[in-house]
Amino acid sequence: MQRFEVRTDVSGAVGLGEHLETSATVVVADDFTPIERTVVCFGFPGGGYSRGYFTFDMPGATGGGEAGWHASRGWIFVACDHLSIGDSDRPADPTRLTFEVLAAANAATVANVLAALRDGTISTSIPPVADPIVLGIGQSMGGCLTIVLQGQRQTFDGIGILGYSSIHTVLPMPPGTPPIQMPALPRGTMPPLLDASAFASPTPSSGPPTAADLPITTWGFHYDDVPQDVVINDMVDYPNRRGPMPEWATSSTPLCAITMLSAGVVAHEASLITVPVLVAVGERDVCPDPWMEPKAYKGSTDISVFVCPTMSHMHNFASTRERFWTRLHSWGEGVAAQRAV
């Protein structure tokens, strides 16, 4: 598997008056050969996670995670960091990172990578890809921003919204536990700091973290059969990570992320989307009623819903993750096939 790092200057696209760049990882099979309808899939991570969410391997697995899995089946997969996430730059004033600014930066990233693929400038080992099928998938916060990007700019031939509700995103809680009451913040509202109290671990122990240090929200993020050491590594310091950084994680999250939990916050953009939409979630996830989600995409005539068993919100950690990837891949191939009709 080949991996190439691409930096994109998004300064002009976002218009914040400072130099800003994003980071992306392009994953391509060693024996990649373009076909008539080559699929290029852009993946955008959720809050508290970096582009490494799409490229990391669970213990005992090899191949480069979800990105490598799709690439081994003929796709080009591009894992992207939003501004203020992972290796992408952080603006001097974080309150200026609105939905629109983040979407504009992601649009510039997509355009730059596609141009490099078309011109053959990413690597001499990758033949030019002139006219691909372009998919955009986003997990959690990435799903929200993919809706905004597609609704405003019509960038992709199809979008996969993975673990985000265009109606109302609600954190899943264990049975018998009252739901967390998140503030209803209108779009554009900027809390001074991301309130992490809803995710906070219990009083930290003095030694290495254990299961006793996991926050109550862990049940909704990771299914019961995910290896406990991986869960502890992911959740004890989530989302404002200050300790050792797992390869899938990031130490910062855009402040506007908290408003993504408000009802109907991207309803307008969702209604403007006309391309095929895949709504894919785990059986424990942030969509209270996945079968209601198609109603949000009234401009699209092609909407699929997939609920993956034995999976919580963080899909790529689940034991059933390949089942999830298989459904996404078959959906993407269907989007590609339709263009020839």
SULTAZI-V740481 format. One line per field, one symbol per residue. ss: DSSP state (@ for helix, = for strand, . for the rest). phi: phi as a letter, one per 30 degrees, with the letter a starting at -180 (. if undefined). burial: I if it has 16 or more other ideal C-beta (glycine too) atoms within 10 Angstrom, else O. A space follows every 50 residues. Layout:
ss->???
phi->???
burial->???
This chain:
ss->.========.@@@@......========..........======....=. @@@@..........@@@@@@@....=====.............@@@..@@ @@@@@@@@@@@@@@@@@@@.............=======.@@@@@@@@@@ @@@....=====......=...........................@@@. ..........@@@....@@@@......@@@@@@@@.............=. ....@@@@@@@.....@@@@@@...=======....=..@@@@@@@.... ..======......@@@...@@@@@@@@@@@@@@@@@@...
phi->.cbbcbcbdceddcicibdbbccbcccbdecebdbdbdccccccdddibc ddeccdcdeicbjiidedddddcjdccccccdeibhcddcddcddddded dddddddddedddddddddicdaddcdecdbddccbbbcheddedddddd ddbhdcdabcccibcdcadbddbeeicdddddddcdejdcddbddcddcd ddeeddcedbedcddddeedcbddcdedddddddcdcdcddbcecedccb cbbeddedddcddidbeddedcdcdebccbbddcaccebeddeeddcddc cbbcbbcddhbcddedcddcddddddddddddddddddddd
burial->IIOIOIOIOIIOIIOIOOOIIIIIIIIIIOOIOIOOIIIIIIIIIIIIII IIIIIIOOOOOOOIIIIIIIIIOIIIIIIIIIIIIIIIIOIOOIOIIIII IIIIIIIIIIOIIIOIIOOOOIOOOIOOIOOIIIIIIIIIIIIIIIIIII IIOOIIIIIIIIIIIIIIIIIIOOOOOOOIOOOOIOIOOIOOOIOOOOIO IOOOOOOOIOOOIIIIIIIIIIIOOIOOOIIIIIIIIIIOIOOOOIOIII IIIIIIIIIIIIOOIIOOIIIOIOIIIIIIIIOIIIIOOIOOIIOIIOOI OIIIOIOIOIIIIIIIIIOIIOOIIOIIIOIIIOIIOOOOO
